[in-house]
């Protein structure tokens, strides 16, 4: 697995809460386990204490995304660095199920699940993936959805760094709202010139 792909875990955690809507799906051990990739051994470590711990990590990760979205790269990096120091990673070379044309393993890095808690493992892996994504593509590739009231985090993987929404649904909703606002202004302006 490419290390940058672990960044999706950070997005998944941040988006368990929608602060503008007052919703939070990170409320149980089952919700903690659902954050992990299927078959992750660390998910079995999850217990009730991971719910508040992961909520605290979520708040800090949201700060990383918000700082990046505001253009404050230094603050974004500082916040992420503090998480990386608190949740160190354990790299592991793997070649499972990936053979090259000569039948030799294709060696690649994984992040081992040998952490003492589900929170420690999930946080280490998510933060490392986010760090790789940020250093390879730039802090401006971390975003917060601009469609009100969404505020979900996303990773901008567009070729021209133009993504502004977390999903097509939010983009469509924002575009429709902007269109309706323009039409309303045009109608009001037309009424103003008739009188």
N, C-alpha and C positions, 0 to 999 in steps of 0.2 A: 504494500500500500504506500502510495506517495504521501510523505509527511504533511504536505499542504492540505490533503483531503481531510485530515483530522480537524481542520478549522471549522468544518461544518458542525462539529460537536459544540463549538462555542456558540454558533448561531442557534443551534437547537436549544441550548440551555437558556440563552438570553430571551428567546421567543416563547418560553414557557409562561412569561408574564407579559401582559399588555397593560401597562400602567395607566394609559389614558382611558382605557375601558374598564379598569378595575378588575381584570380577570387574572387568575393565577392557576395554572394547571399542575404546578409542582407542589402537590399537597399530600402525597403518600409515598410509601416505599415502592409501590407498583409504578408510580410516575417516575421515580428515580431510576428504576430498572429499565423503563421504556426509553430513557435517554441513551442507553448504551447500544452499540451495534449488536446485532443478533449473534449469540454465541460468546459474547465477552464474558470471561470468567469473573471479572471484577464486579459485574452486576449482582452476582450471588452474595457479595459482601454487604449489599445495601441493607440498611436498617433505619429505624425512625430518626436517628441522629443525623442522617445524611440529608434529610429534608431541609432543616434550617441552615446546615452548612453549605449546601449547594445553592440555596437562596442567597446567601451572603456572597458566594463566588459570582452568582448571576448578576448581582448588583454591581460588583466590581468590573465584570466583563462588559456590562452595558456602558459603564463609564469609558471603557476603551473605545467602543464603537462610537459613542457620542462625541468624544474628543476628536476622533478621526473625522467624523462627519462635519464637525465645526472647523476643521482645518488645523487643529492643534496637534500636530504630529508628535511633538516632544512630550506633551502630557499623555497622549495615547500610548506611546512607547514606555514612558515611566510607569504608567498603571499596569501595563502588561508585564514589564520587567519585575515589578513587585510580586505579581502572581507567579511568574516563573521561578522566582527565588523561593517562594513559599511552597510551591508544588513542583519539585524537580522531576525530570523524566528519567526513565531507565531505557536506553536504546537497546535493541536486540537485532542482530542480523538474522534474516530469515530467507529461505529459498523454497518454501513450501509450495507445491503445486505449480511452480513457474519454471519451466525448462526452456532453454534456448534451443536453437536448431540442432546443436550437437548433443542434446540430451543432458546438458549440465544445468544445475540450478541457476536461476537469475537471482542473485543476491540483492537484497534490498533491506532497508531499515523498517523495523516496527518499533512501537513503543510497548514495552513489556507490561503485563498486568500483574505486577508483584507489589503493588502498593498495599498498605495496611487497611485502607478503607475505600469504599466506593467513591467517596468525594475526592480523596487524594488521587486516585487513578483517573477519574473523569476529568478533574481539573488540570492535572499534569498533561494529559493527552490533548485536551481542547486548547489549552494555552500554548503548547508547543506547536500545534497545527496552525493556530492563529499567528504565532510569531514567524513561522516559515512563510505563510501567506503574505504577511505584512512586509517582511524583508525581501521577498522575491518580487512582489508586485507593487508595493507601496502602501502607505497608510491611507491614501485616498481611495483605496479599494475596499475599505470597511465603511459601511454606510448604515444609516437609519432611514427607514421608509419615510418619504415626504408626503404620503397620502394621509391626511388627517382622518381619523384619530389613530391610525395604525401604530407607528413608531416601532415596528419590528426591525431587527438587525438583519443585514444581508452582506454577502460578499460580492463585490462587483467583478464579474468575470467577462464583461463586455470587451470587445476589441478596442473601443474608443473611450473607455472610462466614462461612459455616459449614464450608467444606471442610476435611477433615483428612487425606485420603488422595490419593495421586497418580492412582488409577484405581479403577474400580468393582471390579476384581478384588481390590485390596488392601482396599477397604472391606468387601467380602463376607467375605474371609478374617478380618479383624479382628472383624467382628460374629459370625461363627461361633465363633471362639476365645473371645470374651467370653461367648457363650451357653453353650458347653460348660463354661467355668469356673464360671458361675453354677449350672448343673445339678450339677456336681461338688460345689460347696459345699453346695447344698441336700441332696444325698444324704448327704454327710458329717454335716451338721447333723441330718438325720433319724436316722442311725445313732447319733449321740451322745445323742439324747433317748430312744432305745429301751433303752439300757443302764442 
